[in-house]
Amino acid sequence: MRWFKPNLRNSLHAIFSAGPPAPQDDPDTVVTIEDIRHRMLDLLSAEAESERLATVRRRIRYAVSVEALWFLRGEMMAVLSRSRGEALALEQISEISEMFDDLLPEGLRSRPSPLGRG
């Protein structure tokens, strides 16, 4: 008795049963790692030079993955909040965080904080 019975009907069904193609995103609206990197560096460009700022810029410039940039948001927050205040820095970091939508694994996405409710 054969367990697997390949035949033409099963093969054709497998080829054509993939369903409709996934919708293509508009190339102008797709955010890339370079877009995020440039936005992060732009936010840091107005800061006064310091050793900490140079370190954060270098880490952003040489980050090899979206995940690495995601984790650098905390360091950016520290640098920005020192000169701009925590509220403005948080607002700017949240704008960057939105750029990461659909680029990160589910476990790395921001979750709503109960502290933000009021």
N, C-alpha and C positions, 0 to 999 in steps of 0.2 A: 504494500500500500504506500503510495506517495503522499507525503505530508504537504508538499508545496507543488501546486499544479499551475505553473505559469502558462498563460495562454494570451493570445492577442487581445481579447476583450479586457482582461485585467490590466494589461499594460497600457492600453489606450485610456482606460478609465483613470489610471494613476496619473497619466500625463495631463489630461484635460480637467481633472477634478480639483485643481488648485484654487479655483474660485477667481473672482475678479481681481485684477492687479490692485495693489495698494495705491491710494492716491498720492501723486507726486506733490511735494511741497514746492511752493514758489521759490526759486533760487534767491530772490531778493529778500525773502523773509526768514530764510534758514540762518540760524546763528551757529557760527563755528567757534572752535577753540581760539582761533586768532582774533575773532571779534571780541570775545570775552577778555582775552589778554590785553588787547589795545584799550578797552574800556577801563580795565583795572589800572593800567599804567597811566592813562589820562587823568584819572582821579588823583593819582599820587604826584602828578607833575607840578601841582601848585604848592606842594608841601616844602617847608624849609629843609635844606639838606641836613641829614644826620646819618650816623652809622647804621641805625636801625632802619631808616628809610632805604638806604643803599642795599641793605640785606634783603628787604622785602621786594624791592624792584628786581634784584637779581634772581630771586626765587621765582617770581612771576615770569620773568623773561625766559627762564630755562625750564619751566614746568613742562613735563612731557605728556600730561594727560589732563582731561577735564576734572578728574577727581583731585589731582594735585592743586589745580586752581581753586576748586571748591574749598579745600582745607586751608588755603591761604587767605580766605576771607576774614578769618579771625585776626590774623596779623595785620591785615589792612585796616580792620576796625580799630585796633590799638593805635596805629599810626594816625589815622584820620581823626579819631576822637580826641587825641592830644591837642590838635590845633583847631578843629572845627566844632568840638563839642560832641557829646555822645548822641544826642538826638539827630543832628544833621548827618553824622557818620552812619548811624543806623539806617537812616532813610536812603543814603547812597549805596550802602551795602545791600539793602533789600532790592534796589533796582538791578544791581549786578546779579543777585540771586535769581531773579526772574529770567535772566538770560540762560540759566542752566536747565530750564524746563525741557524735558524730553532728551536730555543728554546724559543724565545720571541714572544709575540703578535705583530702584524703588527705595532701598534702605538708606540712601544718602540724601534724599530730598528733605527740605525743611518741613517741620511739622508746626502747626499753629501752637503758639505758647499760651498757656492759661494766664500768664502775667500780662499779656497784651490786652486782655479784656478789662473793661472797666466801666 
